[in-house]
Amino acid sequence: MKKLRWDGVAERLSRTARIELLYVLLNAGFKRKDVAKLCGITQAAVSHWISSSLHHPSNVATKVLLKTAWNQNSRVVKSILQAEANRFSHELRKLGIKRLYRGVKFTGV
């Protein structure tokens, strides 16, 4: 089997969470051009993230957004991550998966 690349926590964040992290930065005073420079992309790409449901930050860009957003407003980022964990858990329960590990219960961030 081909060895697959693991991009870390970014792979577990939904499109919604990725855009919410972007908005943490925009609400903190970052401009689209600042975000583009941080992520090594064009300003047009950032605009597409905002205006299109078909575009969102890559895993690499998401890691940058997550780290930068955390440094700007960790309280809001915690709530974004908590919501992601809750959505993931809810989706697993819908599939009939109630507990991943015996005796371990997710308590949040």
N, C-alpha and C positions, 0 to 999 in steps of 0.2 A: 504494500500500500504506500502511496506517495505521502511523504511527510508534509503536513500542512503547517502554514505559518500561523502563529498565535499573536494577535495584536493587543492582547491584554484587555483591561476592563472596557475599553472603547467598544469592543465587539458585543458587549452586553447592553449597551445603551441604545435605546430606540431613537428613531428619527425625531420624535417629539422631545425627548430629553436633550438631544444634541442641539436642537434649535433653542430650547429653553436656556441652555448654557450660553449660547450666542447672545441671547437677550440679557443675561446677567451682565455681560461685558458692555453691550450697547447702553444698558441702563446705568452703568458705572461711568459712562462718558466716553467710551471707546467709539471711534468712528469706523465705518466699514473698511476704510483704507488701513487703519491700525490692525484690525482683525486679519485682514488679508496679509499684511506683512508678517504678523505673528505666525500664521499658518503656512506661509510660503505659497500663497495662491493669488489670484487676481481679485480685484475689488468686485468685478462682475460676478465671480463665483459666489462671493458673500451675498451679493444682491439676489442671486438665484436661490440661495438657501432661504432667504427671507420671503421671496415672492412666489416660490414654486413648491408644490407638494412632491414634485418628482426629484428635487435636488436636496441634498443634506451633506453635512460635513463627513469626510472620510474618517476612517479609524485614526489615521495619523493626526488629522486636524482636530478630531474630537479629544484626543489626549492633550493637545495644546489648550483647547478651550476649557477642558476640565481643570487643568492645573491653574490656568490664569483666572478662571472664574472663582475657584476655591480661594485664591489669594485676594480676590476682590470682595467676595461676600460668601463666606463659608456657610452661614446660616441658610441662605437660599439654596446653595448647592446641596446641602444636607437634605433639604426638603425635596429637591428634584430626585436625588438618589433614593430616598425613602419611597417616593411615589413609583419609581422604576421597580424597586424590589416588590412593592405591593402588587403592581401590574403583573410582574413575572409570576409571583406566587398565585395570583388569581387565575392566570392562564393555565398554570399547572393543575390547579384544582379542577378547572373545567375539563381537563383531560383525565381526571380521576387520580392524579398524583397528589397525595396529601402531605406526604412527609418524605424528604430526601434522605435524611439520616435518622436513625433510631435515637430518640431522646434529645435530639437537637432541634430547637425551635428558634426561628428567626425573630429577633427582638428589635431590629431596626438599627439605624445609624446613630 
